[in-house]
Amino acid sequence: MNRLSAALIAYVALGVLTYLTISDSRIRGITFAILALFAVKSILRRKDVLHPDKTEDVESKDLAES
């Protein structure tokens, strides 16, 4: 199991615990939104690490040559 899968499973577990322990629907919704943002950030970060942007490499070479 890779780290992204473990992180997503952890977010789901936290979501279940949130659902079971927080009775106020407004606070529960805010908590779900925060967990969803972390999940999206994890997925986007993985894509960024696996497929780095080519233009950043060109820019860093230009700066290094200067």
PyMOL commands that set and color helices and strands:
alter all, ss='L'
color gray80, all
select helices_A, chain A and resi 3-21+25-50+54-65
alter helices_A, ss='H'
color red, helices_A
deselect
rebuild
show_as cartoon
